[in-house]
């Protein structure tokens, strides 16, 4: 039988103080562990350490990490990843590793939970590791829910004779109930972040479980509010009661608790980093990873994260070269606010597009931090959007880090998202948010970004929709962190957003000329129009409808409600005819 090897040395992943590997043969695990394993708390800890490989990160069991970086969303003009969902051309496959690997993860977790019931020692000695198992089972089921909706729930270790192998799907509502129950069990036994030793930093804390539960609650509340049962498979049982408001209220309470008691703080070293904290946060390693000599120990913003190290656990992917090519869309560039806190189309500080680079003036620090500033002498050709990307790219590539050496920690969940959960849940639940609540949440992000805070008075004076401004903040702050597809779907607006053309830089026309210059500053044509297959399109910008280059045309986009969920792999249905396919797929 195939052997699965897990590296269990906790110091390798988290303490980073030694390099001793412990390998455990998990197949047939039940035979081996009955004899020699799960006899001491150290065994449970070592085994639970293996769960951390299930987190999304540079080395992910859920498909390539680039597929989780918002490529091909409305914010991206990069279609080398996720073009199937980005254009609404998802095909039914015979297999899907996201399904297969998720159930392997669940089996691994269920093994520990079953052995914990048989443990003859004190349950309090293994409570943390049992709680970690509950957390990771919830984490994996939430991943499955986002892709497939309702799925079979398995809470025990199956063998080849188990009838559950041929069981029907559970509804999304039953899956959510299981996720929330597992998270409650996790929260009950996990330590506070403040009580986790330095050698164990990176293990899931009680605050991380609460923050993750707030994410789940907001996701499901807004999904139900905006989509109802439209995506449910045929025969799926609906919720026993309307839980939208209670979910939102708990999301508010949990996020507020994490914000106030968790001990996390935004990573803000703007003074030392020329206002580019939002760049260096995402490539933070040792003192050589940024101009200020800061290390990972300064980062108190990440709440749940994949732990990497250049020697002990390198990222080992072609990261910088790839993310440099993941250029953003026209839509994202226009989303960044001006320094007066207003959208570009409402601010007199916005400098327009007549000269390349003007649009970067008087803007949110994150625009330069994530995107970089375009050169006035740049060439616009080859089908690129005209904008770069540097989020996650290493500092001083080639000298500090080379190809596949980049090893920053991966942010699975950070404080910035908790602020956004809090604000969005408030506006969704009550239809309003106070200035005090804004100052406790999104305005902290705006302060780091060099942008004036949002107020209710500003919204009224300038005709701003508060919900849309909070959504804007989420789009900008969490760009490339794997939230955008899910956000568009739970808001019920994915069809409208993803069926638009993905456009790049304004190239102007006779009524609004954009000047490209050569290296000597002389006006010239550096726009190679013939390299753009889809040509130009007039789209809404901060200065009205203007001609922009088209990277992917709306004539090639077919996103519909069907694509809110992925199809179940046909091979799974062939093995288990009790599984009903998601609506719209054959």
N, C-alpha and C positions, 0 to 999 in steps of 0.2 A: 504494500500500500504506500501511497505517496506520503512522504514525511514533510511536515511543516516545521521549520525551525524558527524559534523566536529568541531574539536577544533579550535576556532578562536583566542584565547588569544595570541597576538603577543609576550607578555613577556614570555610566556611558551616556545616558540620555539626559540626566538632570544634574547630578553633582559635578560631573566633568572633572573628577579628581583622580580617576583611575581608568584603566582600560581593560577590565577583566570581563569576559563574556561568559554568560551561563546560557547553555542551550537546552531546550526542553523539547523532546519528541512528543508532539501532540497527537500522533496517530499511530496506534490506538491509545489515546490519552487516558481513557477511563481505566484500562488495565494497568498502565504504569503508575498512575497517581494513587490507585488503591494501595499499592505496595510501598512506594517510596516517596510520594509527594503529598502536599497538602497536610503535612503532619505538624508543621510549626507556623507561627505567624510570618516568619521570614519567607516560607514557601508561598504563602498567599500574596505577600508583597511583591516577590519576584514575578509571580505569574501575572498579577495585575499590572505590573510595569509594561508587559507586552501589549496591553490595551492601547497604550499611547501611540502606537503605530497606526491606529485606526483614525487618528485625527487628520483632517485635511492639512496638507503641508507640501513641502517640496517633493517628498517621496510619498505619494498618496495611493491608497488602495482603491480609490474611487475614480480612477481614470486620471489622465495627465492633468497636472495642476493648471496648465494654461487654459483648459476648458472651464476652470473655475475663476477666471479673471475677467469676466464680463465681456469677452470678445464677442463681436457680432451683435451686441445689444444696441439700443439706440444711442448709447454714449460712445460707441466704438466704431471705427472704420476699418477694423482689422478682422478679416473673415477667414484666416487660416485655421481658426479654431471656432467651434460652435456655430458654423454656418448653417447647419441643419435646423437647429432651433431658431437661430436668428432670422432665417428667411421663411420659416414654416414649412420645411421640407423634410420632416422627420419620417423615417421609414421604419417599418417593423423588422426587427432583426431576430435571428434565431437564438441569439444569446446576448446578454448584456452583463458585463463584469460588475456594474454597479449593483445589480440584483444578486449575482453569485457571491461577490465578495462581502456584501452586506450580511448575507445569511451565514457566511463563514464567520464573520465577526460576532454575530449573535450567538452562534454555537459556542464560540470560545468563551464568551461571557457567561453563558448558561452553565458551562462546566464549573466555573468557580462558584456560582451561586448554589449549585447542587452539592458540591464538596463542602461548602460552608455549613450546610444543614447537617452534614455528617461529622463535622469537626468536634472532637471530644474535649478540646480545650475551652478556654474562656472566649465567648463570642465577642466580648469587648475588645479583645486583642486583635481581632481580624475585622472589626466593624468598618474601619476606614476602607479596606480593600473590597469588602462586600459592597460598600456604598459606591466605590469607583465602578464596580461591575454594573450596578444599576444605572449609573450615569452613562456609561458607554452603550448600554443597551438602548437607553432613551435617545442618545446621540445618533445611533445607527437607524433606529426606527423613524426618527425625524428626517433623516436623509432620504430614506425610502419613501416616506410620505410626500416629500416635496417633488420627487420624480414620478412616482407611480400612483399616488393617492392611497386608497385602502389596500393593504397587503396582508398576507397570512401572518398572524401573530404566533410566534413560537417562544415558549417560556421554559422549555426543558430540553435536555439533550436527546436528540432523536437517533434512532438506529434504522436499519433498512426495513424493519417491520412496523415502524411507527405509523399509525393511521393518519397522523398530522401531515405526512408527506403528500397526502392526496386530499387535504382539506380545502375548503373554499376560502376566498378572500374575506378578510374582515373589512368593515367599512372604515373610512377615514376617521369617523367619530370614535370608533372603538380603538383605533390606533392612537389617536390623540389621548384618549383616556389612559391607555397603557403608558404612553410617554410621560404624561403628567404624574401618574402614580409612581413610575420608576424614578422620576426626578425628586418626588417627595421622599422616597426611600433613600435616595442619594443624599439629599440635603440633611436628613436626620443624622447621618453618621460621618459626614465629611468635616474636616477641621477648617477653622477660619484661616484665611491667608496669613494672618499675623502669627499663627501658631505653627506654620509649616517651616521646618528648619531650612537653612541655606542649602544644605546638600539635597534636600527634597523639593526645592523650588521647581515648579513646573507641573507638579501633581495637581489634580483638580481640588479646588477648595470649595467650601460651602458657598462662598460668594459667587464663584464661577457657575455652580449649579443653579443658583438663584438667578443670575444674569441670563443663563441659557434658558431657564424656564420662562423668563420674561420675553425672550426672543420667540419662543414657541407660542406663547399666549397671544402676543401681538400678531404673529403670522396667521394663526388659525382664526382669530377674531376678525381680522380684516378680510381673510379669504371668504369666510362665511357671510360677512356683511356685504361684500361686493360680488361674490360669485354664487352664493347659495349652494344648491345641489346640482348646478349645471354640468359640473365635471364628473359627477359620481357615476360609477359603472352601474349597469342595469341590475336592479334588485338590491342595491346597496341600502342598508338601513340608515335612516337619518338620525340626527341627535335626539335624545330623549327630551331635551328642553333647549330653549334658546340661551346659549351660554356666552353670547358675544359680549354683553356688558360686564359680566362677572370676570371673563377672561381679561378684558381691558383694565378693569379695576385692579386685578391682581398683578398685571404687568406693571401698572403704575406703582403699586406698593413695593414690589420686588426691586424694580429699578431704583426707586427712591432710597430703599434700604442699602443697596450696593453703593450708590453714589455717596451716601452720607457716612456709612460705617465701614465700607470695604477697605479703606486706606489707599485706594488707587488715586492717581493724579495724572492729568494730561502731561505728556512729555513735551515740555516747552523750554527750549534753549535758544530762542530766537536771537537773543543778544549775542551769543557766541557763534551762532550759525547763520547770521545775516538773514534772519527771518525765514529760514528754510527748515525749521523743525520737522515739518510735514514731509520733507524729503528724506532726511537722515533717520527718522524713526523706523523706516521700513528697510534700511540696509544696515542697521546697527549691529555691529559685532564687537570687536575690540577697539582700542584707541586709534587704530589706523583706519577705521571705517568712516571717519568724519573729520572735518577740519578742527573740531574742538577737542579731540581726543577722548570722547565719551565712550563708555562701555555699556554692555547690556545691563549691568547692575544699576544703572541710572534709570532704567525703564520701569516705571510703576504704572504704566497705562495698560499693558497687556494683562488681561484677566485669565484667558485660556489661550494657550499657544503651543505650537510644536517647537520643541527644543532642538537646536542644531548647533554644531561646533565644527570649525574648519578641519580639526584633526580627528575628533572622536565620532562625529556624525555630520559630515559635510552635506550641503544641499545636493551636490552631485548632479545638477542639471544645467543646461546651457541657458542660464537665467538672464543675465544682462543683455546678451545679444538678442534674445527673444523679446523681452519686454520693451527694448528700444524700438522694435518694429510694431508694437501694439498701439499704434497711433489712434488718438481719439477723434471723435466726430465734431462737426460744426456745432451740434446741439450741446455737447458738453462744454465746449469753450464758452459759449454764450451763457451757460448756467452760472459760471463764477461771478460773484457779486463785485461791485465797485467798493472802494474803501468807505463810502458813505453809507454802506449797508443796503443799497438799492440794487435791483437788477439792472443790467447794462442798458436795457431799453427804457429805463425810467430815470437814469442818472445823468446829470450834466457833466460828470467826471469821465464818462466813457468817451474815448478818443476816436472810435470808429475804425474803419478798415482801409482807409485810403493809402496808407503807407504800411508795408509789412512790419508788424511789431507794435503798431499803435494800440491795438486792442489789448495788449498786455499791460498798458500803463494804468495806474490808479486802480489796480484790481487786487482781489483776494490773493494772499501769499501762496495759497495752494495751487494757483494756476502755474506759477513758475516752479514751485516745489515738485509737482507731479508731472508737468508737461515740459518745462524748460521754455526759455524765450526764443522765438524764431529769429534767425538772422535776417536782416534786411536784404542780404545778398544771397539768400537761399534759392535753390532751384526747386520748382514745383513740377515734379514729373514722376513718371513710373507708377502712377496710380495711387500715390500716398496722399494723405489728407493735408499735408503741409505742416502738420504738427508732430512733434516727437512725443516720447513718453520716457520718464525716468523713475517712476515709482517702482521700487524693488531693485532697481539697477544698482550695482555696487559703486562705491566712490573710488576714484583713481583706478579704474579697470585696467588691467595689464600690469600694473606695478603693485597695487595693494592686493587685488584678487584677480586671478585669471579665470578662464573658462572652466565652469563646473566647480569652482572653489567657493562661490558665494554661499554663506552659511548663516545668514541672519535668522532669528527666530521667526516662525510664521504666525501671524496674528489670527487666531481662530475667533476670538471675541475680545474686544478691547473697550475701555471706558467710554470712548467717543460713541460707540454704538449704544451703550446703555443710556447716555444722555438723549440720543435720538429716539430710542424706544420710549423713554419717559415722555418726551414731548409729543410724539405721535400718538401714543395711547391716550394722553390727555385730550388732544384735539378730536380724536375719533370718539372718545366716550362722551365728552361734554360739549363738543363743538366750540370750545374756547380754551385759551391758555392765558394765564396772567403774566404780567411783566416779571414778577418774582420767580415764577416757574421757568420762564424763558432764561432768566439770568442764572438759574441753577443748572441749565442744560445747554441748549443750542448756542447761547451767547458765550459760553466758555469756549466753544469751538471757534466762534467768530473772532473772539479776542485773540486766540492764537494765530488766526488767519489774517489779522490786521484789518478786520472789518467791523464797522459800527454795529452794535447790538440791535437785534430786532425787538420792537415794542408794539403794543397794540395800537398806540397812537400813530406810529409810522405806517402800520398796515392800513389804517383808516385814511390817513392823509394821502397816501399814494395808491390807494385802491388795490392793495395786495391781499391775496387769499392766503390766510395764515396756514391752512393745511398744505397748500402748494409750496409755501416758503419752507416749511419743515421738510417736505419731501425733497425740495431742491437741496437743502442742506445735507440730507442723507445721500443723495446722488453724488454730490461733490466730495464729501468727506470720505465715503466708503468706496470710491471709484477703484475698480480692479480687485476688490476684496470678495467678490463672488455673491453679491446680494441683488444685482440689478434685475436679472431675469425673474427671480422670485418676487421682488417688489412689484414689478409691472403686472405680474399675474395676480398677486393677492389684492392689488388695487383694482383689478378688472380692466386695465387699460392696455394690456399687452398688444392686442390687435392694432390699435391706433398707433402705438409707439413703434412697433417693429415692422409695420408695413410702410413706413416712411422710407424714402431714400436715405442712405448714409452719405452725408456730404462732408466736404472738407473746407478748405480756406476760401474766403471770398476772393474772387478774381476780377470782379467789377465789370462794368460795361460803359457805354458812352455817358450814361446818366450818373454813374457812380464809379469813376475810374480808380483802380487800385494800382499803385506804382511799384514795380519791381525794379531794383537797381543792380548794377554790376559791382564788382569789387572796388571800383574807383568812385562809386557813388553816382554814376550816371544812369539815367533811366534806360531800361532795356527790357526785353521780354525774357524772363527766366521761367515762364510758365509754358511748359511743353504740352500744349493742348491736345496734340494728336496721340499722346500716351494715355489718355483717359477714355476708355471704351464707352462709358456711359455719358461722356461729355459734361455739360453743365446743366444746372437746374436753378431756377429762382426759388429760393426758400426763405422762410421768415427768419430774420436775424435781429440783432439789437438795433439795427438801423432800417428796419423794414425789409421788404422782399428784395434780395440781391442775388446775383449770379454766383454760384459756388460750384466747385468741382464735385462730381458725383463718383463715389467709390463703389457703391452698390445701389442699383436702381430699384425703385419701388415696383417697377414692372416685373421684377424677379422675386418679389416677396409675397408669400401666401399664408401668413400666420393667421390662425383661427382659434376658436375656443378649444378645438380638439387638441391643440398643441400646448395647452396649459399643463397637461400631463404627458409623460412618455408612454409608449405602448409596452405592455408586458412582453417579454421575449417569447417568441412563438415556440421555441424549444421547451420552455417551462410549461406552456399550455399543452403541448403534445404529451409531456410526461404526466401532467395532472389536468385532465379535462374539466375538473371542477373550477378552475380559474377562469373568470370571465374577463375578456379583453376590455380595455378602456374604450369609451365611446369614440367613434370616428375612425378607428383602426380596424383592419381586417386581417 
